[in-house]
């Protein structure tokens, strides 16, 4: 039987010690499954706390401060959501100098997605009439992303929208909508529209994304409401974060991705480099 050398024994002991010391962060750290679930739980509580703010949010109209390079940002909340559920995202955007707006599109947003998109269409026209900007950016969470997508594909919104960010949006439908069908099916058309292969989704996916609109999807890998594979959309840039459904509008990490989409980091060009003698 071959005995290990002293050097090999030291290396094995050193490796075992490192493995033991790193175990807590590996199993319970932020990137671990447990850590991500704990983060998602905290974000979920924060989401619910702001959800109850409802649709009566007051804000100052500052549309005149928008510019073509920094247009107004419209937030559209999801199914069973309120304007308050987007509060954390809105607050961060405002603090970073964005002109932000959201609308009351019905208590808990359960109406027909087409009707919501038409309402958005009318309100966007009013906003752009008050601002030097000729386009608007849209951020839609969950079903809110479908409202924005229907607007740009079916209601001529591609002429008014610069960027559409869809966060945890069931582009291919989600079976989680069955809960809405069972409880609200008689009052909520959108519950049926969110089911995979619904007539609404078949209609929505006819034709490509119109040119001139940048569409980005941000999906949560630990999203049990809208699974990752259901968020994929042909023609869109896809991003994934190791979080849950509620975290998409609460997490600072996701927010940074949103900001980098709306305001890409400055790229150095030859014009930026000062001339030398």
NUDRENDO-210977 format. One record per residue (C-alpha): residue number from 1; residue in three letters; x negated, y, z. Coordinates in nm, 3 decimals. Each point is the difference from the previous one (the first is absolute). Layout:
# NUDRENDO-210977
(NUM "ala" (X Y Z))
...
This chain:
# NUDRENDO-210977
(1 "unk" (0.000 0.000 0.000))
(2 "unk" (-0.151 0.331 -0.109))
(3 "unk" (-0.014 0.263 0.273))
(4 "unk" (0.069 0.363 -0.084))
(5 "unk" (-0.290 0.240 0.028))
(6 "unk" (0.005 0.270 0.266))
(7 "unk" (0.045 0.264 -0.273))
(8 "unk" (0.307 -0.177 -0.141))
(9 "unk" (0.147 -0.041 0.346))
(10 "unk" (-0.043 0.372 0.066))
(11 "unk" (0.169 0.087 -0.330))
(12 "unk" (0.294 -0.230 0.074))
(13 "unk" (0.042 0.144 0.349))
(14 "unk" (-0.020 0.353 -0.143))
(15 "unk" (0.264 -0.083 -0.263))
(16 "unk" (0.228 -0.158 0.261))
(17 "unk" (-0.034 0.305 0.226))
(18 "unk" (0.086 0.240 -0.286))
(19 "unk" (0.298 -0.218 -0.097))
(20 "unk" (0.131 0.006 0.358))
(21 "unk" (-0.051 0.376 0.038))
(22 "unk" (0.176 0.076 -0.329))
(23 "unk" (0.293 -0.234 0.067))
(24 "unk" (0.221 0.262 0.175))
(25 "unk" (-0.026 0.246 -0.289))
(26 "unk" (0.037 -0.281 -0.254))
(27 "unk" (0.316 -0.136 0.162))
(28 "unk" (0.144 0.313 0.156))
(29 "unk" (-0.164 0.284 -0.192))
(30 "unk" (0.178 0.240 -0.230))
(31 "unk" (-0.068 -0.211 -0.310))
(32 "unk" (0.102 -0.328 0.162))
(33 "unk" (0.346 -0.147 -0.052))
(34 "unk" (0.095 0.059 0.363))
(35 "unk" (-0.144 0.350 -0.009))
(36 "unk" (0.194 0.085 -0.313))
(37 "unk" (0.323 -0.133 0.153))
(38 "unk" (-0.061 0.207 0.315))
(39 "unk" (-0.063 0.310 -0.212))
(40 "unk" (0.312 -0.076 -0.202))
(41 "unk" (0.204 -0.033 0.319))
(42 "unk" (-0.116 0.338 0.128))
(43 "unk" (0.066 0.159 -0.339))
(44 "unk" (0.345 -0.160 -0.005))
(45 "unk" (0.088 0.160 0.333))
(46 "unk" (-0.123 0.336 -0.125))
(47 "unk" (0.208 -0.043 -0.317))
(48 "unk" (0.315 -0.074 0.202))
(49 "unk" (-0.062 0.294 0.231))
(50 "unk" (-0.011 0.241 -0.294))
(51 "unk" (0.282 -0.179 -0.184))
(52 "unk" (0.246 0.117 0.263))
(53 "unk" (-0.084 0.361 -0.083))
(54 "unk" (0.250 -0.056 -0.280))
(55 "unk" (0.045 0.224 -0.302))
(56 "unk" (0.025 0.334 0.179))
(57 "unk" (-0.359 0.117 -0.034))
(58 "unk" (-0.064 0.371 -0.033))
(59 "unk" (-0.280 0.137 -0.210))
(60 "unk" (-0.103 0.327 -0.157))
(61 "unk" (0.048 0.029 -0.378))
(62 "unk" (-0.346 0.072 -0.140))
(63 "unk" (0.048 -0.111 -0.358))
(64 "unk" (-0.161 0.320 -0.123))
(65 "unk" (-0.330 -0.116 0.151))
(66 "unk" (-0.018 -0.303 -0.228))
(67 "unk" (-0.230 0.010 -0.303))
(68 "unk" (-0.037 -0.214 -0.314))
(69 "unk" (-0.307 -0.169 0.155))
(70 "unk" (0.177 -0.052 0.335))
(71 "unk" (0.372 -0.044 -0.076))
(72 "unk" (0.272 -0.060 0.261))
(73 "unk" (0.011 -0.350 0.150))
(74 "unk" (0.343 -0.165 0.027))
(75 "unk" (0.040 -0.273 0.264))
(76 "unk" (0.271 -0.264 -0.054))
(77 "unk" (0.069 -0.235 0.289))
(78 "unk" (0.110 -0.361 -0.034))
(79 "unk" (0.305 -0.215 0.065))
(80 "unk" (0.142 0.054 0.351))
(81 "unk" (-0.247 0.287 0.040))
(82 "unk" (0.039 0.371 0.067))
(83 "unk" (-0.204 0.309 -0.073))
(84 "unk" (-0.133 -0.038 0.354))
(85 "unk" (-0.154 -0.338 -0.086))
(86 "unk" (-0.248 0.186 -0.225))
(87 "unk" (-0.082 0.256 0.270))
(88 "unk" (-0.360 -0.111 0.068))
(89 "unk" (-0.086 0.003 -0.369))
(90 "unk" (0.166 0.338 -0.050))
(91 "unk" (-0.177 0.157 0.298))
(92 "unk" (-0.341 -0.111 -0.122))
(93 "unk" (0.066 0.126 -0.352))
(94 "unk" (0.112 0.341 0.127))
(95 "unk" (-0.307 0.026 0.225))
(96 "unk" (-0.215 -0.066 -0.308))
(97 "unk" (0.165 0.283 -0.191))
(98 "unk" (0.252 -0.188 -0.214))
(99 "unk" (0.343 0.144 -0.078))
(100 "unk" (0.233 -0.279 0.114))
(101 "unk" (0.373 -0.054 -0.044))
(102 "unk" (0.248 -0.280 0.070))
(103 "unk" (0.375 -0.030 -0.044))
(104 "unk" (0.293 -0.145 0.186))
(105 "unk" (0.104 -0.274 -0.242))
(106 "unk" (0.261 -0.152 0.226))
(107 "unk" (0.008 -0.148 0.347))
(108 "unk" (-0.261 -0.277 0.010))
(109 "unk" (-0.029 0.007 -0.382))
(110 "unk" (0.231 -0.286 -0.097))
(111 "unk" (0.168 0.142 -0.312))
(112 "unk" (-0.051 -0.106 -0.362))
(113 "unk" (-0.362 0.058 -0.105))
(114 "unk" (0.114 0.157 -0.328))
(115 "unk" (0.213 0.258 0.184))
(116 "unk" (-0.290 0.083 0.231))
(117 "unk" (-0.229 0.048 -0.299))
(118 "unk" (0.251 0.233 -0.165))
(119 "unk" (0.021 0.203 0.320))
(120 "unk" (-0.380 0.021 0.007))
(121 "unk" (0.006 0.114 -0.364))
(122 "unk" (0.229 0.296 0.078))
(123 "unk" (-0.193 0.106 0.308))
(124 "unk" (-0.337 -0.015 -0.177))
(125 "unk" (0.131 0.236 -0.266))
(126 "unk" (0.094 0.247 0.273))
(127 "unk" (-0.341 -0.028 0.165))
(128 "unk" (-0.198 0.052 -0.319))
(129 "unk" (0.212 0.306 -0.080))
(130 "unk" (-0.146 0.157 0.318))
(131 "unk" (-0.367 -0.083 -0.054))
(132 "unk" (-0.277 0.079 -0.250))
(133 "unk" (-0.066 -0.374 -0.024))
(134 "unk" (0.174 -0.177 -0.286))
(135 "unk" (-0.037 -0.348 0.147))
(136 "unk" (0.041 -0.175 0.331))
(137 "unk" (-0.163 -0.297 0.176))
(138 "unk" (0.219 -0.270 0.155))
(139 "unk" (-0.078 -0.237 0.288))
(140 "unk" (0.263 -0.269 0.048))
(141 "unk" (-0.001 -0.251 0.285))
(142 "unk" (0.161 -0.339 -0.063))
(143 "unk" (0.327 0.057 -0.191))
(144 "unk" (-0.098 0.367 -0.032))
(145 "unk" (-0.261 -0.109 -0.253))
(146 "unk" (0.271 -0.159 -0.214))
(147 "unk" (0.198 0.324 0.010))
(148 "unk" (-0.305 0.188 -0.128))
(149 "unk" (-0.073 -0.263 -0.265))
(150 "unk" (0.358 0.006 -0.130))
(151 "unk" (-0.019 0.379 -0.016))
(152 "unk" (-0.312 0.004 -0.218))
(153 "unk" (0.106 -0.290 -0.223))
(154 "unk" (0.374 0.056 -0.047))
(155 "unk" (0.078 0.365 0.080))
(156 "unk" (-0.278 0.185 -0.181))
(157 "unk" (-0.203 0.050 0.316))
(158 "unk" (-0.326 -0.077 -0.180))
(159 "unk" (0.006 0.361 -0.123))
(160 "unk" (0.021 0.126 0.359))
(161 "unk" (-0.220 -0.243 0.194))
(162 "unk" (-0.379 0.009 0.008))
(163 "unk" (-0.060 -0.295 0.237))
(164 "unk" (0.223 -0.263 0.157))
(165 "unk" (-0.129 -0.188 0.306))
(166 "unk" (0.207 -0.308 0.086))
(167 "unk" (-0.069 -0.131 0.352))
(168 "unk" (0.119 -0.351 0.083))
(169 "unk" (0.251 0.018 -0.285))
(170 "unk" (0.173 -0.325 -0.109))
(171 "unk" (-0.050 0.055 -0.371))
(172 "unk" (0.096 -0.366 -0.056))
(173 "unk" (0.263 -0.009 0.273))
(174 "unk" (-0.010 -0.155 0.347))
(175 "unk" (0.203 -0.276 0.162))
(176 "unk" (-0.007 0.204 0.321))
(177 "unk" (0.284 0.197 -0.162))
(178 "unk" (0.227 -0.294 0.079))
(179 "unk" (0.023 0.138 0.354))
(180 "unk" (0.149 0.317 -0.148))
(181 "unk" (0.237 -0.198 -0.221))
(182 "unk" (0.130 -0.198 0.301))
(183 "unk" (0.047 0.305 0.224))
(184 "unk" (0.069 0.285 -0.244))
(185 "unk" (0.079 -0.170 -0.328))
(186 "unk" (0.346 0.157 -0.039))
(187 "unk" (-0.130 0.353 0.066))
(188 "unk" (-0.354 -0.014 -0.137))
(189 "unk" (-0.055 -0.045 -0.373))
(190 "unk" (-0.375 0.031 0.048))
(191 "unk" (-0.009 -0.319 0.212))
(192 "unk" (0.095 -0.198 -0.311))
(193 "unk" (-0.229 0.205 -0.225))
(194 "unk" (-0.303 -0.091 0.212))
(195 "unk" (0.040 -0.375 -0.053))
(196 "unk" (-0.243 -0.166 -0.245))
(197 "unk" (0.129 -0.008 -0.360))
(198 "unk" (0.289 0.233 0.076))
(199 "unk" (0.160 0.177 -0.297))
(200 "unk" (-0.140 0.327 0.129))
(201 "unk" (-0.360 -0.129 0.008))
(202 "unk" (0.036 -0.159 -0.344))
(203 "unk" (0.116 0.337 -0.134))
(204 "unk" (-0.275 0.188 0.183))
(205 "unk" (-0.279 -0.212 -0.148))
(206 "unk" (0.113 0.043 -0.359))
(207 "unk" (-0.273 0.199 -0.173))
(208 "unk" (-0.341 0.113 0.126))
(209 "unk" (-0.082 0.278 0.241))
(210 "unk" (0.030 0.325 -0.199))
(211 "unk" (-0.329 0.164 -0.101))
(212 "unk" (-0.119 0.299 0.198))
(213 "unk" (0.097 -0.137 0.343))
(214 "unk" (-0.259 -0.162 0.225))
(215 "unk" (0.163 -0.277 0.203))
(216 "unk" (-0.174 -0.152 0.303))
(217 "unk" (0.128 -0.285 0.217))
(218 "unk" (-0.123 -0.044 0.358))
(219 "unk" (0.091 -0.340 0.143))
(220 "unk" (-0.042 -0.140 0.351))
(221 "unk" (-0.156 -0.347 0.018))
(222 "unk" (0.188 -0.079 0.324))
(223 "unk" (0.336 0.129 -0.120))
(224 "unk" (0.274 -0.251 0.080))
(225 "unk" (0.274 0.227 -0.141))
(226 "unk" (-0.152 0.062 -0.343))
(227 "unk" (-0.260 -0.272 -0.071))
(228 "unk" (-0.311 0.103 -0.186))
(229 "unk" (0.084 -0.177 -0.327))
(230 "unk" (0.334 0.180 -0.029))
(231 "unk" (-0.167 0.342 -0.016))
(232 "unk" (-0.192 -0.061 -0.322))
(233 "unk" (0.096 0.227 -0.288))
(234 "unk" (-0.138 -0.014 -0.352))
(235 "unk" (-0.178 0.323 -0.090))
(236 "unk" (-0.053 0.112 0.360))
(237 "unk" (-0.322 0.022 0.202))
(238 "unk" (0.028 -0.243 0.292))
(239 "unk" (-0.148 0.041 0.349))
(240 "unk" (0.031 -0.235 0.298))
(241 "unk" (-0.046 0.069 0.372))
(242 "unk" (-0.018 -0.261 0.282))
(243 "unk" (0.306 0.136 0.181))
(244 "unk" (0.379 -0.037 0.022))
(245 "unk" (0.303 0.168 -0.157))
(246 "unk" (0.050 0.277 0.257))
(247 "unk" (-0.373 0.076 0.014))
(248 "unk" (0.010 0.133 -0.355))
(249 "unk" (0.155 0.329 0.115))
(250 "unk" (-0.172 0.009 0.340))
(251 "unk" (-0.360 -0.117 -0.048))
(252 "unk" (-0.283 0.251 -0.036))
(253 "unk" (-0.182 -0.245 -0.227))
(254 "unk" (0.291 -0.008 -0.244))
(255 "unk" (0.034 0.377 0.020))
(256 "unk" (-0.359 0.047 -0.114))
(257 "unk" (0.073 -0.214 -0.307))
(258 "unk" (0.308 0.208 -0.075))
(259 "unk" (-0.197 0.326 0.023))
(260 "unk" (-0.277 -0.137 -0.223))
(261 "unk" (0.269 -0.086 -0.255))
(262 "unk" (0.163 0.342 0.009))
(263 "unk" (-0.333 0.184 0.022))
(264 "unk" (-0.276 -0.221 -0.139))
(265 "unk" (-0.344 0.068 0.154))
(266 "unk" (-0.187 0.268 -0.192))
(267 "unk" (-0.221 -0.144 -0.270))
(268 "unk" (-0.328 0.175 -0.075))
(269 "unk" (-0.036 0.112 -0.360))
(270 "unk" (-0.283 0.173 -0.182))
(271 "unk" (0.181 0.331 0.048))
(272 "unk" (-0.027 -0.049 0.379))
(273 "unk" (-0.379 -0.032 -0.009))
(274 "unk" (-0.171 0.342 0.020))
(275 "unk" (-0.238 0.084 -0.280))
(276 "unk" (-0.372 -0.001 0.077))
(277 "unk" (-0.274 0.210 -0.150))
